[in-house]
Amino acid sequence: MTMGGVLPCLIRLVVFAGEGQAGPPAVATISLRHCTDFIERRMREERSALAGAQLKDPVLALFGLLAKLPADAPREPPRHETKA
């Protein structure tokens, strides 16, 4: 990713802000799960456009890998019960 097409940059922080006429300023909390679900959904939607892309950022590469899984794949590994 580059800024202005020239300066290399990395995204370290995501901020959501805005102004409106809804009243006094307030803080909106957006969960990390919501952010990751959004990124995962967009990666799935754009799967065909990203098919040949080599994602060098490890986090985006992980999202790219997750996008290849079936939509109904379990999000967590199965838990194995141990005998006491």
C-alpha positions in Angstrom: 0.0 0.0 0.0 1.3 3.4 -0.8 0.2 6.9 0.1 -0.1 9.1 -2.9 1.2 6.3 -5.1 4.7 6.9 -3.9 5.3 6.7 -0.1 5.0 3.1 1.3 2.8 2.9 4.3 1.2 0.3 6.7 -2.1 0.5 8.4 -1.6 0.3 12.2 -4.8 1.9 13.5 -8.4 2.0 12.2 -10.5 5.0 13.4 -14.2 5.6 12.7 -15.3 9.1 13.2 -18.0 11.5 12.0 -20.1 14.5 12.6 -23.7 14.9 12.5 -26.7 16.6 13.9 -27.7 13.8 16.2 -26.7 15.7 19.4 -23.6 16.1 21.5 -20.5 14.2 20.4 -20.4 10.7 21.6 -18.1 7.7 21.2 -19.2 4.7 19.2 -17.7 1.4 20.1 -17.1 -1.0 17.2 -15.9 -4.4 18.2 -12.9 -6.0 16.7 -15.1 -9.0 15.8 -17.3 -6.6 13.7 -14.2 -5.2 11.9 -12.8 -8.6 11.2 -16.2 -9.9 10.0 -16.4 -6.9 7.6 -12.9 -7.5 6.2 -13.6 -11.3 5.9 -16.9 -10.6 4.1 -15.3 -8.1 1.7 -12.5 -10.6 0.9 -15.1 -13.3 0.1 -17.1 -10.8 -2.1 -14.0 -9.9 -4.1 -12.6 -13.4 -4.2 -12.5 -13.4 -8.1 -10.6 -10.1 -8.2 -8.1 -11.3 -5.6 -7.6 -14.8 -7.0 -4.2 -14.1 -8.5 -3.0 -11.5 -5.9 0.0 -12.2 -3.7 -0.9 -10.6 -0.4 2.4 -9.8 1.3 0.9 -8.4 4.5 0.6 -11.4 6.8 -2.8 -10.3 8.2 -4.3 -9.7 4.8 -2.8 -13.0 3.7 -4.6 -14.7 6.6 -7.9 -13.1 5.6 -7.2 -14.2 2.0 -6.8 -17.8 3.3 -9.9 -17.6 5.3 -11.8 -16.3 2.3 -11.0 -19.6 0.5 -12.8 -21.6 3.2 -16.5 -22.5 2.7 -18.7 -19.8 4.3 -20.2 -22.4 6.7 -16.7 -23.7 7.9 -16.4 -23.7 11.7 -14.6 -20.5 13.0 -13.0 -22.4 15.9 -11.3 -25.8 16.1 -13.3 -28.6 17.7 -12.7 -29.0 21.4 -11.6 -32.4 22.5 -12.7 -33.5 25.9 -10.0 -35.0 28.1 -10.7 -37.9 30.5 -9.9 -37.2 34.1 
